[in-house]
Amino acid sequence: MAITISFSAFAEDLADTIYHNGNIITINDTQPRAEAVAVKDGKILAVGTKENALKSKGDGTRLLDLQGRTMLPGFVDAHGYVMGGGLQALSANLLAPPDGEVKDIASLQHMVCYSLV
């Protein structure tokens, strides 16, 4: 016998706030935009369709209408410089994984020689 449990059956899965009706940019290449974001204790529970986000709605969940404004959920760069980011984008990426591909001297040499061609 199969047992079905509702997503919202557990209090720890219920969102504090669900943001919707805005330009939600995820910074995720496979899903660059979303309809809604469900958040609990400052952490994202769900991002995607409004229907999916509403699965985490409880009696105390606040629905926040973005009124067409833009939201960047998960944007966590606490300290960055626009100029530095621009210069880095124009330079060879000599960072180790997960931020780059340099794993050894050979991959470092490859990046220096061929990344700006």
C-alpha positions in Angstrom: 0.0 0.0 0.0 1.4 3.4 -1.0 1.3 6.3 1.4 1.1 9.8 0.1 2.3 12.7 2.3 1.6 16.3 1.5 4.6 18.5 1.0 3.2 21.0 3.5 2.6 18.3 6.1 5.8 19.1 7.9 6.2 22.5 9.7 9.9 22.7 8.9 9.0 22.7 5.1 6.6 25.7 5.4 7.8 29.0 4.0 7.9 32.2 5.9 7.5 34.2 2.7 6.7 33.4 -0.9 7.8 36.0 -3.4 5.9 36.1 -6.7 4.8 38.3 -9.6 8.2 39.7 -10.5 11.2 39.4 -12.6 13.0 36.6 -10.7 16.5 36.1 -12.0 18.1 32.9 -10.7 21.6 33.2 -12.1 21.3 29.6 -13.0 22.0 28.8 -16.7 19.6 25.9 -16.8 16.8 27.9 -15.2 17.5 31.6 -15.7 14.1 32.8 -14.6 11.4 31.8 -12.1 7.8 32.7 -11.3 8.2 32.4 -7.5 10.6 31.8 -4.6 9.7 30.3 -1.2 11.9 31.2 1.7 12.2 30.0 5.3 14.6 31.5 7.8 16.5 33.3 5.1 17.0 30.1 3.1 15.4 29.2 -0.2 13.0 26.2 0.0 11.7 26.3 -3.6 12.3 28.3 -6.7 10.4 27.8 -10.0 6.8 27.9 -10.8 4.3 29.7 -8.5 2.4 26.4 -8.2 5.5 24.6 -6.9 6.4 27.4 -4.4 2.8 27.5 -3.1 3.3 23.8 -2.0 5.3 25.2 0.9 2.6 27.7 2.0 1.2 27.4 5.4 -1.2 29.5 7.5 1.6 31.8 8.6 3.2 32.2 5.2 3.3 35.8 3.9 2.7 36.1 0.1 4.8 39.0 -1.1 3.8 40.5 -4.5 6.9 41.9 -6.2 4.7 44.0 -8.5 6.9 43.4 -11.4 10.1 44.3 -9.6 13.3 42.3 -10.1 14.6 39.8 -7.5 17.9 38.0 -7.3 17.4 35.2 -4.9 20.6 33.6 -3.5 22.7 36.6 -4.5 25.4 36.2 -1.9 28.4 38.3 -3.0 28.8 40.2 0.2 31.9 42.1 -0.9 32.8 42.6 -4.6 34.0 45.3 -6.9 32.4 46.0 -10.2 35.7 46.9 -11.8 37.5 43.9 -10.4 34.8 41.6 -11.7 35.0 43.1 -15.2 38.8 42.8 -15.3 38.5 39.2 -14.1 36.1 38.5 -17.0 38.7 39.8 -19.4 41.6 37.8 -17.9 42.7 34.2 -17.9 40.8 32.3 -15.2 43.7 30.8 -13.1 41.4 29.6 -10.3 41.2 26.1 -9.1 37.9 24.1 -9.1 35.1 24.8 -8.5 35.7 28.4 -9.7 38.1 27.5 -12.5 39.8 24.6 -14.2 43.4 24.9 -13.1 44.3 21.6 -11.4 48.1 21.4 -12.1 51.0 23.1 -13.9 49.9 21.8 -17.3 46.4 23.2 -17.0 47.8 26.5 -15.7 50.0 26.7 -18.7 47.1 25.9 -21.0 44.9 28.6 -19.5 47.7 31.2 -19.7 48.5 30.4 -23.4 45.1 29.7 -24.8 42.3 31.3 -22.8 42.8 34.8 -24.3 43.0 33.7 -27.9 
